[in-house]
């Protein structure tokens, strides 16, 4: 009971007096507002027209016209860390979220386990009488806890949300998403050839969730955390939306930056004296670490005039696809706002719109037809991408634009996502509107604001005092500050100090000054004690053009000490600048003891890659036991991964096939020389590693295909050094997890014309013995 019971109990209920008060649901204050928090993904400061960019977003403009634009809003430079700030009001490292959830390590500050002492706003509002909904990208659950066997305490429903519809990881295929509904995975409701796109789907679901509750309790407020996968890679969109931007980017990324900055000044977002940060401001790629370590090849922008016509044509199309993706998603969000308006809810809804970090440069200097190469630490090339120019954005692509567009969409700042010491990584769009409660319309505010300030601002607007104890956990102090005073007073003070640590880079903001280290993220440079520090006066130099470290050495030394002070308070160490492959391959806790033999069954939930069998860099075997009814049998026996990389064993056209999709570049297919007979069989794949590719760290070897004990195919293949995807495209029996691994078919391909008993994977290196046992045990079984 939350309240003392005040009724009267006698022997007879007729003589007793009830008291319902202690048993009632929490009740929000009368006429309490709804809250809609929209979190875009990888949208740079200068991408959308609402911040001076070339991409049309009428819905974002509609929100800006209803409220306030913040010209000096900041994030952490990476998605999971920022999202943890947006939901708790604490700093990323205080939330144990120094990096993305897939990069967890066993240290405070970087374990990817947000403490329950750092309560979510969803938990607080749910206890105060708000309905709470999370929709779209989550990315706040450790990758090793995203399977159906795991404890769900760090899933959305475990952190105060009553309903959830979206994907748990960092990205998903927008045509074939990895959807979780509440606490279980589901298939998408319809297919791309029927008009499916994830952005459309989540808009439908947002309207449904609110409508479901409003039919029953019209006065009950709600909090919705709405997070499209846009504009994180893969950049997927219908061709007609990309074609709307034909010719818009032909001038190239250097020229378009000039237009964007001019727009930003006219809109009052930036001072007239703001300049454009130079291309490759540290002389990349020639810059090296103290011991000669190379600047990461990923983080370099080739000058537009140095490109040939094919390169320009490819890069322009990449930007068109990205822009179409953003505009299409903006239109879907517009449908949600239209519903709120038509249902009379928009007037009393607080709307907060942000991006989680700067524009992404994970496509590298050449862009990428398959962004998964970044996760495998394999550079992409124009030569590999150009033949796929007409496929960009479609179901067969997993594309990402080049670094030049990341730089342009972060105009006027240097660098991009992952760079925590530069405005291109941390300065982001922010819109706040509340038609009933905020009088400002279409105004701009220039106070320094950080993602940690959003939660305390919402509490302030809602009249809520954060609880000292939440669900039995004594709460840590909220580290953000309310910015409500600035709604009415443009001269209200902003945030005074903000701490940054990300992927080996360090920075500290204090009273207009920013000190940062010249230490590119994911560089492997190490030697942090020898880092060179820079100093910028952001009051006069938002674009970080003039390094004042020598002139203002006393200021710099003070800020360096301040960084270490806050690193101690906020758990900002150890620093980690390893490359993506090294980070991904770090051993992490698993839900079961290590083993060499894995058994999977049809009809089961998809198995996420972090907890699935690991075949990277080793010999392996796959044995699928099945009953074949006749020649009409077809479909997937086993699949792991998707269009960005993976492997699949399947039957098509009467034959057995195995495909290993090496990062989309090499579709290595081995087919049986004979047809698949009817009856009870074991279909076996045996890969024997006998070497490696030093350039890509891929394993190479011979793969044999068997039907029962007869070898029916053989060939040479190479296997990926790293993941098939960041978080999606898991392991399935009897179907694909989403986008198909094999190019032989264009949609999820379920097995028909027979039944699958199970699939066994062996990674012991002694699979020949197991192979014989498996065949004998299955075929001879009654």
N, C-alpha and C positions, 0 to 999 in steps of 0.2 A: 504494500500500500504506500502511495506517495503522500497521502494525507491521513490524519487520524480519523477513524470512523466515528461519526457523531450520532448514530441512530440509537434506538432502544431495543433491547432483546428481552422478550418475555417468553413464557412457555408456549403460548399460542401466537402464531404469526399475525393473527387478527388484532392482537393487543400490542404488537411490536411496531416500531417506526423505522423504515428503511432510510439509508443514506447512500446515494449512488456516487457521491463526489469522489471517493478514493478509487473508484473502479473505472472512471471515464477515460477515454482517450485524451491525450494532450490537446488543448485548444489554443490555436493561435489568437492573437488579439483581433478584435472586430476590425474588418476592413484592412487587414494586414496585406501588404503587396506580395505579388509573386516575384520570383527572381529567375531570370533567364541569363545564364552565363554561357557565352559562345566562345569556344577556343579554337581558332584556326591553327593549322599546322604548317610550319615552315613558310609562312607568308612574310616576306620582308617588308621593311618600313616603307619603301617606295614602290611597292607593287600595285596596290589598288588606287583607283582614281580618288578615293576619299582621302588619300595621303599623297596625292600628286602624281600617282603612277599611271601607266597606260592601260591597266586592266579595269574594265567596266564592272562596277559592283553597286547597282542601284539600291539594293537592300541595305548595304552598309551606309550608303549616303543617306538613306531614309532614317537610319538610327542616329547618325551624326547630326542631322537636321533637328532631331528631337532632343538633343542633349549636348554633350561636350566631347571634344576631341582632345586627347592628351598628346602633346608633341614630344614629351620627355619621359615616356613610360619605358620600363626596362624589365627584362626577364633574365634567365640564367645562361642563355645561349644553347640550351638543349631541352628536349621535350619533357621527359619524366621529371627532372628536377624542377622545372617551371610549374608543371601541373601540381606537384606536391605543394609548392608555395601557394598556388591559387586556391587550394582546397583547405589549407591549414592555417595560413598566415604566418608560418615559420619558414626560415631559410632552408634551402635545399639540403645542405649538409646536416642541419639540425634534424631534418626528416630522414637522415641516412640515405639520401638520394643525390649523391654527388655526380652521378652519371645515369644513364638509362638502366632500366631494370635488368636487361640482359648482361650488364657489365658488373653485376654484384660481386663484392669480395667480402671476406670475413673481417671487416674493420668497421668500427663506428664511423658513421658519416657516409659510408659507401656500400652498406649491406643491402640496400634496396628494400628494407623492411621499415616502413614508416611507423614510429612508435605510437602506441595507443594513447600515450600521454600527450601526443600532438593531435588532438581531435579534429576531425573533418567538420566543415560547416554543415555538411549533410547530416552528420550525427547530431549536431546541436539543434538544427532546425527540425529534424524529425521528432526529437524529444519535445519540441515546442509547438507542434501541431501543424507543421507543413508536410504535404506530400513531397517526396523526393525522388527524382528520376535522373539516371545517368544514361546518356545516349551517345554512341559513337566510340571514339578511341578512349581507352582507359590508360594503359601503360603505367600502372602503379602497383602491379603485382609482380614479384620476381618471376622470371621465366620458368624457373624450376618449380613453381607452384601454380601453374596454369592448366594442369591436367585434372581429369575427373577424380583421381585418387587423392588429390591434395586437399588440405584444410582450406576452407573458403573464407577465412577471416580477413584476408587481404583482397578479396574480390569486392566489387562494388556493393553487393548486398551485405557484405561484412563490415562496410564502412559507412553505414547509415542510409544507403539508397534502398528504396522499397522496390524499384523496378530498374532493370538494366537491359539494354539492347545495343550490342556493338561488338567490338573486338578488343581483346585483352592486351594485345601487344603493341608494338611501335608503329606498325604499318599493316596494311592488308591490300589484297587485290580488290580494286573497286568494282570489277565485274564479277568476281567469284570470292566474296569476302569470307573470312572465318568468323562467323557470327556466334556469339554467346547470347542466349536469352535468359536473363536472370542468372541461374547457376548451371546452365547446361548448353552445349553446342546444338545448333540447329542448322538445317540447310536453308539457303536463301529462298524467298517465296516464289520467285520466278527467274527466268533466264535473261541474259543480255539481249538475245534476239527477240525477246518479248518486251524490251524496254527497260530492263533492270539496270540500275546503277546504285551503288551504295548510298550516295548523297540523297537520292530520291527516296530510298527505302527508309533512312533514318528520319527524314522529314515527315514521312507518313506515320512513323512510329511515335514521333514527338506529339503530333496532333492526337493520335489515338490515346496515348497515356493521359494527356490532360483531359480529353473528352470523357474518358472512362470515369474519372473521378468527379468531374463537374456534373455529370448526369445525376450523381447521388448526393454530393455535398457541394452545391454551387458556390458557397461562400468560403470554402476551405482554400487557403493559398498553397502554392507549390514552389519548389525550387528545382530547376532543371539545369543540369550540366550537359551542354550540347556540344559535342566535339566531332566535327566531320574529319574524315581521313585526309581531306584536301587542305593544303596542297603538298603533303608529303608524297614522295614517290611510292608507288608508281603513279605517274601522271596519266590517268585514264579518263577519257571523255569521248562522247559521241563526236564523230567526225564533223558534223555540221556546226557544232559549237566551236571547235578549233578553227574551222574555216572562216568564222566571223572575223578572225584576226589576220586574214591574208594580207600581207604587205605592211602590217603595222610595225613589224620589227626589222624590216629590211635595212634600215639605216645602221643597225648594229648596236651593241651594248654601250659603246663609249658615247655615241651621239645621243642615244636616248636618255642617258644620265643627265645630260645638259637640259633636256626638256623637263625631266622630272624635277630637278632642283629648281628650275624657274617656276614651275607650278607650285612647289612647296613654299617658296617665298611669297608668291602672290596670295596663297591661302593663309599666310600668317603662321605657318608651322615652324619656319626657321628664320633666323635673322638675315637681313640683307647681306651681311658680311660673310655668310657661310660659303665656303668653297667646296670644291669636289675633291675628295680623297684621290690620290694618284693610283694608277694601275700598279699592282705589285709593289706596295709601298716600301718593302724592305729589299727590293732588288731581286725578288724571286725570279727564277729558281736558283740563282747563284749564291744566295745567303746560306751560310752553314752555321752549325753549332760551334761551341768553343773548341771541340776536338775534331772538327771537320765533318760532323754529321750533316747529311744533306737535308735541305728543306723538303718537306713532303711533296712529292710530285703531284699529288692530288690538288694542292692549294696554290694554284698558279693560273693566271688569266692570260691567254695569248692575245696580243693586240689585234683588234679587228682587221686592220689593214695588212696584217701578216698572214691572214687566212686566204686560201684559194677559193674559187667560186663554189666548189662542192661543199667545202666546210661551212661557208656562209649559208648556203641553201639548207644544209642539215641543221645548223644551229638556229636559224630562223624558224624552221618548222618545230623544233623543240620548244621554243618560246610560245609559238601559236597554240600548241597543244596545252601547255601549262596555263596560259591565259584563258583558254576555253574551259579548262577544268575549274578554275576559280570562278568564272562568271556563271557557269552552270550550277555550281554549288551555292553561290550567292542567290540564284533564282530559287533554289529549293528552300533555303532559309527564309526567303521572301514568302513562300507559301505558309510557313509557320507563323510569321508575323501577320499575314492576311487572316489566318484563322483566329488569332488572338484579337485582332481588330474587329472582325465580324461577330465574334462571340462576346464583345464588350470587355475583354480582359487586358488589352494593350495599355490602356490609360493608367492602370495600376500595376504595371509590371516594371520592375527594375531590370534594365538590360545592361550587361557588361560584355563587351566584345574585345578580345585580345588575340594576338598570335603568340605561340609558345616560345618562339625564338626567331632569329633572322632567317633570311632565305638560305636554302640548303645548297651547298657546293659538293655534295657527295657524288655527283655525276662526273666530277673531275674536269680537266681542261677540254676533253673531247666529248663531254656528255656521255650518256650511256643508254643503250637499248635495254640493258639489264642492270639495274641498280644493285643487284645482289653481288656484283663483282666487287663493290666497295667493301662488303662484309668479308669477302675472301682475300682482300688486300691485293687485288689484281687490277692493274690499270686498264682502262678501256681505250679504244682507238677509233678514229674516224673511219678507217677502212672497214672495221667490223660493224660500225653503226650505219653507214651510208646505204647499204643495200636494203635496210629496213625502214627507210624514211617514210614510206607510205603506210607503214604499220604502226607508227608511233601513236600512242593513246589507245590502241585497240586491244582486244583480249589476248592477242599473241605477244604483246609487249610488256615490259616491266621497266619503263623508261624514266629517265631523269635528264634534265637539261644540263648544260655545261656551266663551269664556274663563272663565265662572263655574265650570264644572266643572273646568277646569285648576287654578284657584285652590283649589277644594275638595279635589281629589285631591292637592294639595300641602300640605294642612293640617299644621301651623299656620302655615306660612311665607308670606312675600309672594312674589308673582310665580310664574314658571313657566320652562319650557324657554327657552333663549336668554339668560336673565338670569344672567350669570356672577357677579354681585355679590350675589345674594340666594339664600337657602337653597331657595326654591321651584324654582330652576333647577338647583342643584347637590347638594342633600341627597337621597339616594336610599336605597332598600332595599338591604340586603346580608345574605345568609345564607351561612354556611360550615359544612359538616358533613363528617365523616369518621368513620363509626361505629367503625372499628378504631383510628384514630389520634388522635381528639380525645375526651376524656372528658366535656366539657361537654355537657349535654342541656337544650335549651330555655332557655338563659341569654342574657342581654343584656350587651353590652359598649358602653362609651361613649367609647372613645378616638376622637380625630379621625383618620379614615382616608380615603385618596384612592385613586382607581382605579389610580394608578401603583404602589400598594403590593401589588397582587394578584400580579403576576408574581414579585417577590422572595420573597413569602410561599410561593408554590408551589415555587420553587427550594429554599427552606429546608426545607419539608416533605418534598421528594423527595430531599434530600441532594445537590443538584446545585450545583456551583460554576459560575457563568456563564462561558462561554468568553471568552478574550481575543481570539481570532480565530474568525470563523464564516464558512464558505464563502469564505475569502480576504479577508474584510473585518475590519479591526481594530475591535473593538467599543467604542462609546461607553459611558461610565459609566451604570449603571442609576440612575435618579433616585428611584425608590421605595424603601421600607424594609419589611422583613419585619415582620408583626404577629403572628408565631407566639407570641411571649412572652405576649401577651394571652389566648391560649386558656386557659391555666391561671391566669394572674394578672390579675384584673379591674382592678388598679391599675397595670398596666404602662403606661409612657408611650406616648402616641400621636404622630402626626405633628406636628412643630413649626411648619413653614412650608409654605404652598402658594400658588403663583402662578396667577392667572387673567387671561385676556384673551379676549374673545369679542365679535365683531360691534360693536366700538366701545366696549364696556364693559370696565372694569378693576377688579380686586379683588386683595387680598392677605390671606391668613390668617397670623397669627403668634401663637402661644402664647395662643390663646383670643380674640384680637382680630381683627376683620375690617374692613378699610377698603375702600370701594367708591365708584365715581363714579356720580352721578346722570346717566346718559347712556343712554337706552333703546336697545336693539339695533335695527339696521335703521332708525334714525331719520333719518339724513342730517344730523344736527346739526353734525358736524365740530367745529371750535374746541376741540380737546381741551385746550389749555392753559388754557382757562377753565372746565373741568369743576368742578363742586361735588363735594367728597368728603364721605362720611359715615363714621362710625365706630361699630361695635357691639361690645359685650362678649358674645360668644356663650356664655361660661361661665354668665352670669346671664340672658341674653336671647336664647334660640335663635330666637325668632320675629322678631327685628330690629324691635322696636317703639320702642326709645328710641335715638335718634341722639345720640352723645356727642361729636361732633366739636368743639363749642365748649368743653365741659368738659375734654376730654382732648386739647387741641390738640397737645401735645408728642408724645403717642403717635401721633396721626394723621400728623404731619410725618415721624416716623421711618418709619412704614409706607409713606408715599408714596415716600420715598427707597428703601425696600426693594423696592417694586414696580419701579422703574426699574432697580435693580441686577439683579433676576432677569429682567427683560425683555431685558437685554443678554446674560445667560447662556443663556436659553432661546429666543432669537429671537422675542421677543414683539411686535415692531413690523415693519411699519406696522399701524396700526389701521384697520379697515374697517367703517363703519356704513352703507354704502349699502343701498338697499331691495332686496328680492329680485329685482325685474326688472332693475335695474341690475347686480347681481352676476351674474345668469344671462347677460345679454347681453355680458359682458366677453369680448373676443376671446381665444381659447385655441388652442394648437397643434392642428393637424389632421393626420391621417395622409396626406393628399395635398394638392397645391397647390390654391389656390382656383380654382374654375371656375364657369361658368354653366350647364353642361349635365351632367346626371347620368343614368346608365343603370342600371336595376335589372332583375333577372331572376327568374322564378319558381323555386321550389325552393331558393332561397338562404336563408341564415340571416337572421333579423331584423336590421335595421340600427338601432342605438341612436340616439336623437334627437341627442345631442351631435355625432355624425359624419355625420348624414344631411343631405340637402339642406335648406337654410334658406329658407323662404318667408315668414318674418315680415316684415310691413310692406312688401311689394313685390309687383309683378306677377309672375305665374308661369303656366306652362303644363304640362299633363300629357298625354302621348300614349301610349296603350296599344295595341300591336299584337296582334291575336288572330285566331284562326280560330274561327268559330262553327259548330258542327255542325248546329244546328237550334233550334227554339223552346224546347227543354228546357234550353238553356244558362242558367246562373245562377251567381251568386257574385261574390266580390270580385275585381276586376282589380288594384286598388291600394288600400292603406290605410296611414295613418300616424296613430298615436294610438289613443284608445279612448274609453271612456265619459266620462272626465274632460275630453275635448277632442281634436279631430283631424278628419281629413277622409278620405273614401273615395269611390272610383269603382267602381260595381258594377252588375251586371245582375240584375234581379228582375222576375218577372211579364212577361217578354218585353221590357222597356224598360230603357234606360240611365238610371242615376241617379247624381247626385253629391250628397254630403252634407258640409257643413261644420258640425261640432259646436262651437259657440262656448261653451266652458266649461260645457257642460251646460245653459245657459240658453236658447240659441237653436239649434234644429236646423234649419239652413238647407238646404233640399232643392230641387234642380232636376232635373226628369225630362224625358226625351225625349218629344216629341210623337208620335213614330212608333216602331214596334216595331223591334227589332234583327234585321236580316236574317241569314240564314245566309251563310257565306263568309268571305273574308279582309277584315278591316277595321282601321281605326285609329279609336279612340275618344278624343276630345280634350276637355280642359278648358282654357279660357283665362280667367284672371282678370286684369283690367286695373284697377289701383288708380287712383282719381281723387280720393281725399280721405282724411280721417281723423277719428276720434272723439276729441276732446281729453280727454274725461273718462276714457276707458279706454285711450287710445293705440292703439286698433285701427285697422287700415287698412280702408277701405271702397271698393267698386268694383263693376263689372259682371262677372258670370261667364257665359260662353257655353259651351254643350255641343254637340259636333259628333259626327256619325257620318260618317267620311271627310270630305268637303268640305262636307257639308250641316249647317247649323246647325239643331239640333233642340230647343234649349232655351236660356233666358236668364233671368237674375234678378240682383238686388242682394244682396250679402252683405258681412259684415265678418269680418275674420280676427283671431286672437288676437295680442296684442303679445308674449307670451312663450311658454313651453314648453307642449307638450301634456301632459306629466307630468314628475315629478321625474327619473325615470330609465327608467321602463318604457314599454310600449306603443310599440314602435319601428315602423319602416317595413317593410312586407311587400308582395310581389307574389303574387297568387293566393290570398290568405287574409288574415284579420285577425291582428294580433300577439297578441291575447288578447280582452279585452272588446270588443264591436263598437262602432264609431263610430256606426253608424246604428241608430235604434230600430226599424227594420223587421224585425229579426231578433234573437233572444235568445241566440245562441251563435256561436262562430267559424264563419265562412261561407266555405268553400273553393270555388274556382271549378271547376265541372263542366260538361260538355257542350261542350267545346272545348279549345283550347290557347292559352296566352299566350306570345307570343314575347319581349317585353320591354316595359318602361315607361320612357319618357324624360321627365325633368323639366327644364324650362328656366326660369332665373330671370334671363335677360339683359334682359328687358323688350322683346325683339324676337321674341317667340315666333311671330307670324303667319308670318314667313318660314320659320322652322324647321317650323312646322306643315305648310306645303305640301310641303316637302322630305320630311318624315317620311311623309306620306300617299303621296306618289309612290314613295318608295323601298320602302315596305312592300307596297303593292298591286301594283306592277309587277314585284316580285321573283319570279323563278321558284321 
